[in-house]
Amino acid sequence: MTDQAHRIALVTGAGSAEGIGAAAALLLGRTGMRVVVTSTTDRIQDRVASLRAEGIDAVGVAADLTDSAGVDAVMRAARAAFGEPDVLVNNAGMTSLAHPDEPASVEDITIEQWQAPLDRNLTTALRMTRAVVPGMRAAGYGRIVNVASLSGPVQAYRGDVAYHAAKAGMVGLTRASAVDTAAAGVTVNAVAPGWIQTSSSSAHEVSMGAATPIGRSGTPLEVAAAVAFLASEGASYITGQLLVIDGANSINEERAV
């Protein structure tokens, strides 16, 4: 175990047992960090139980991060349990059970369908970043990792313009925040997962993973490993960057007909 027992990690969107958020919380906890996890429902307490079974000091908060009251509740719980977060993983997004997205194309989308995914996938990250940066700045240390996507920043598929716009916006938020906070010892980076297989992956999504050059979908733990590196003390000179985790899918020029 890496000795980071004095560090406090806050991971949003960690409700799914097989999701990236839960995997990131697990790997960060295994380095010795104390972990605060959030999701929109009380299933987050199941994740806390799993983390504690691994010997990780963890607490969970069910909160809607699209609302300032939810952000305040998470920060109060983190401070009460451990103190000011040193690490923030912004993973909250489209997997919300309480507020599922309704994808639509650029021709058909309503303003409501546009606004909700932006609030859920992008504005939540802004709210949480804004909440943790003062404490990180005061400490002279911080790591923020935003979970974007291959979809939006690098590629796109049909019929979901709001999600793509939100995830592309995560990269702009990452770079702007990195410049704003670099002198304070705070780094801000993003990861862009490609096809990642979870229990909710459709047959189509699994087939898309199999069509990548590496020949399979990725796993949440493979994404979490990149998150954990960017959240480590060893990543102190990396900031404002986007790390693509897609099995070479985005650089593959030859496609099956």
Number of C-alpha atoms within 10 A of each C-alpha: 8 11 10 16 14 10 21 26 27 29 26 30 26 31 29 21 16 16 23 28 29 28 25 29 29 24 19 29 28 22 17 19 25 25 29 28 28 31 29 23 16 14 17 24 19 14 26 26 15 16 22 16 10 12 12 22 20 26 22 26 25 20 22 22 27 23 14 15 12 20 19 16 15 25 21 14 15 24 13 10 16 18 15 21 25 24 29 24 29 27 26 28 28 17 20 19 12 10 14 13 19 15 17 17 14 13 8 11 16 11 9 9 18 22 14 20 26 22 18 24 29 27 23 24 28 17 19 24 21 13 17 19 24 15 16 22 17 11 14 15 21 30 25 30 29 25 28 30 28 22 22 22 20 15 13 15 10 10 15 21 22 25 29 25 19 26 26 21 19 30 25 15 21 27 19 13 22 21 14 13 20 20 12 16 17 25 30 30 28 28 23 23 22 26 25 23 18 18 9 11 13 11 9 9 16 17 15 17 22 16 17 21 16 13 14 18 22 22 18 19 20 15 25 23 16 18 27 25 14 26 25 18 13 9 14 16 11 13 23 19 17 21 18 21 20 23 22 14 21 16 11 10 7 7 9 4 3
